[in-house]
Structures are given as structure tokens and as C-alpha cells.
């Protein structure tokens, strides 16, 4: 039996049955039914995607489903990879959502839409025609929009829904224009026709298509400057929906860019494509640096994770751009290595970001706040969630034995070895990209040390944090599964690298697998090796030995003194320490803010309250510091102000007077008659 066909059929059937059951079952059961069904959809999709990566063929044409062009599906290794990743993310989100959050995510609408959204993520990469792809892409956008609007924080959901709806449909317009241009040159809307017509696309037209594709698909991944919706949507959506959006939906923007750039435009073999890829590389590097800077300054836990997604999507785009640059220059081994690094980071990001959003969602549900300055002291109250977030923070920090370490190391290796393999422009761009990747790695460490240390350790800084209770058992199981996936990807990336190598080789023209080895990773075509498992074991042994030595010294000291006394911590004579004396997220980020002051442009304000008796006395001093999104302020606010002014003018024109409306028609008619008289 064809596993791809069977998996997709099972996923589609499970999604429809689950959605129907979520409508009819009692209120106390719909969330559990939806979560279990979503997990089944994900498991079936992951199996189908893995089979497609291994080369199992699949093709299906349903001309009666949609008018004019129908629906056509086909499996290939590139699409299979993204299907497998989306399936794994759906399993994590489904198990996590079996028992809904107390504060949001428990609505019946969420339960109905969630399995449909998961199945749409599986079917989009399987589309093999432009019409099918656009229809399925819109289905994914609509189901995710419904999930954003189903959040119980109505004010946040309404604003996030507006931002997301506008941004995703502007992106759809750009994608549609790009693909229609290709269809016009190919003479057909099938992906096979677009590949066959790649040679007939003029360089200027190809560059235009590529730019539109990067803008359209980049908006789905949160690439600058189209990232404004992401922090709002992830914060407003129910917790398990945010897991699936961040860990699976954002990846499809990367899929679209790779599909158009390498597959449809044949950008790996075109000398004229070099400038496209340089632009993509610089855009990705800029997105990575800007995203991690915003995350480092943020004290909102969900906003921090959202900007971290912008950072990681930027790193992935930088890897894709480097792969295209090397391939168009004839360095196919380096191109394969860079694309493998980008695809591996896509897989890794899905794993650790799902874990982080699961832990963050449980934290917000238990405390009712996502402000890091109001958290703290969660380790004794939520030990499982604390351990999950700590492991996710390490995985995202590009430090061994973290999950992101291997993929970012591969990316750095590709960029460094490419310094002498390309032209003058590449020799200028690649060092900038290396510096950007290194800077983001360092800032990500500071960002997640802040998030974990301030948010989960020390003492609680609010009553809500002091009353927090552990997440439900199903949420802990989901975090355990996702954490195990992060550990496997960190220690044994060789389990997925052969499949990624086949995908990269088919797109870049590389001779074969670019990374070999079961334990020690050997880079094909360049000098470089790494043993993630050995490195992780060595670090673990070093930690155990250090802890054992400290313990032995402590036991020996106690044996000498034969007594142990409890004493209050030294407080410099100032009295017992209080939570107000702890570092907050704001104070932790303040040194970084000073370094990057000109980039982040923070806004500060001090309000001094005086008692009524005298203005010479001070009753209260309130300090505020905010780090606004400069792109949003400089780009979107003027546009929104213009749209608002246009709407106000429109309301004045629509006064409700029938005489005024008749006058409009009269003057329009006179204008048309004058225009006809002049033009004839």
C-alpha cells in the first residue's frame, strides 16, 4: 500500500470526523475529542511526509472538486519534508489541547476548527498546480484566522484578527501575482509546466517573480517588514493553536520561497539569479538580528517567543539565500550544505518552539499573566513546566547540547567556507551574514537566560505567580514528547540528515548527501566535523563530576565540623530580601538596551506623584520603559493613519441624503460623457 496516499487519506478522514464530533459531543468532551483527533491527523500526516521524503511516489487529480482547475496533488521529497514537520507539530499541539486551558482555548469553535487547520497544513505542500495551491493556501489562512478570533481575550483577538487578515491576504495577492506571471510564460498552471517553462522566463521577469514570492511567502513566516501580525496572533490565539501556528504554519513560507526560487525559476543554475539570493540572504540576516533584539528587550513572554520566531525564520532564509548564491556560482557542495543547514534549522525550530509555546501557554494559564516582571518563583510550584521551558530555552540558544546548535553550526560552516568560492559581492555579503548569525546566537542566549531566570526562578513577584499550580497531565505529556524530540534532534541529527541531504541535492545540483556520519558529522566537499552526541555526553559527564566534587567537599566539611547550623542569608544589614529586590526582565535587558540604544530606540517616562500637602515631598515615583517596534511605527502607523483619514472622508461623503447621492450619479455621468467626447 502507498503510505503517502494512506496517510493523507487517514488524516483527511480524521480531520472531518473530529470536526463533526466536536460539534455534537457534550461541552465537557469537545476539547478532548478535538485534541485526540488533531493528534491522529498529525500522526498520519507525519507518516505520509516521511514516506514522501524517502521517495515514495503519489499523485492524485480531483477535477470535480473546484471549478476550472480542480485539485491536483503530488508528493516529492521537498513537500514531504514540510508535511512530516507539520504532522509532528500537530501531534504535539493535539495532545497539549486535550485538556484546554482554563483561561482560553476551551471554546467549541476552537475544537471544530483545530483539526481542519492541521489537515490544511498537511495538504498545502502536496499541491501540484497553481490553482490547487492558492485554494489550499487560502483554506489554511482562513482556518488559522478563525483560531485567532476564537481566543477568549476578545479585545486582543479582534485586533490580532484584523492584523492577521490584512497581512495574510496582502501576502496572498503577492503570491498570486507571482504565480500568474509564471503561468503566463509556461502556458499551464501545473507545477510540471512551470518547471518546463523556467528557461523561457526573462531575467527581469524572474527577478520580479522572486521578489513577489519572498514578500508573499515571507509574510507568513514573519520576515521583515511583514512581521507585525505575528506577535499579536500568537498572543491572542488559544495555546495549542499558537503551538501549531508557530511550529508548522510559519514553515510554509520557507517552503514557498524554496519551491519558487529553486524549483520553478531554476535559480540554482542561473547566473542572473545571484542578486536574488544576495537580497534574500541580507533580508534573512536583518530579520534575524532585528527579531532577536526585539525579543531581548521584551518583558512579554509570548511577544518574546514571537520575535524569536522572526529571528529563526530569518536564519532559515539566510541559509536558503546562501544556498542559492552558492549554487548559482557553481559551488554545489556548499549550496547543498547551506540548504541542509536551513532545512535542519526548520525542523529544529519547529521542535523547540512548540516546546516553548507549550510551556509558556501553561504558565500564562496558571498565572493569568504573560508579563515576566510579574512572574518568578514557579520552579517549586510548576516543576514540570519549568523543566520544559528550561530545556526549550537551551534548545533555542544555539549552545551545546541544544537543538539549534547543530543547524547553526552547519550554517556558519557553509558561510565561512563560501568566502573564497564566489565573486566580489559575495565576499562582502558573506562576512556580514557570518557576523549576523554569530550576533543572534549570543543575543539568543541572553534572551532565554532572561526569560527562564526571571520568569521561573527566584521568588514570585505577584500573588498570581505565588498561587500557580502545575499544568494538566496531558500538557505535561505533550511537553515530554516535544522535549524528547528536541533531545533526539540535538544528539542524533543523523537520523534526519540523510533525508534532508536528498532534498537539498535535488534542488541545488549537489552530488549527494552533504553531511555524512552516524555519530560524527563529516561535511562533504569542505573540511569540518562535529560529534553532537559525544559533545553532549562530555558536557553531561563534566557537570556530574563537578557536582560530585562539590558534594564531596561539602560532606567532608560537615564531617569536620560535625554540626550544621541554619542561618539567614547575608543581606548587608538591610533586612530580609524581598521580591522587589530581584532582577526583573526590564532591568536584566537594560545593559543590552544601552548597547543597542540607537537600534531599538526605547521610550522612557518618569511620573512623580506629590502629596497634597506639599510639592516638595514625593509620594510615588513611577518609571516606565517601552521598546516599540520601529518598523511598525515608521512604516505601518503612517499607512494606518492615511487609511483612517480616507475612511473618515468616506463617511462624510455617505451622509444618507438621497439628493447628494443623485448628485454624485449626475456628475459622474457628465464626466463620462465629457471623457467620451474628448477621446473620440
Helices and strands as residue ranges (DSSP letters): H 3-24, H 30-53, E 59-62, E 71-74, H 77-96, H 108-124, H 130-149, H 154-186, H 191-196, G 198-200, H 203-221, H 228-236, H 239-244, I 245-249, H 251-258, I 259-264, G 271-273, H 274-297, H 301-328, H 332-367, G 372-374, H 383-396, H 403-417, H 424-456, H 463-466, H 473-491, H 494-508, E 515-516, E 521-523, E 529-530, H 532-561, G 579-581, H 585-595, H 597-600, E 603-609, E 620-626, H 630-631, I 632-636, H 637-653, H 658-679
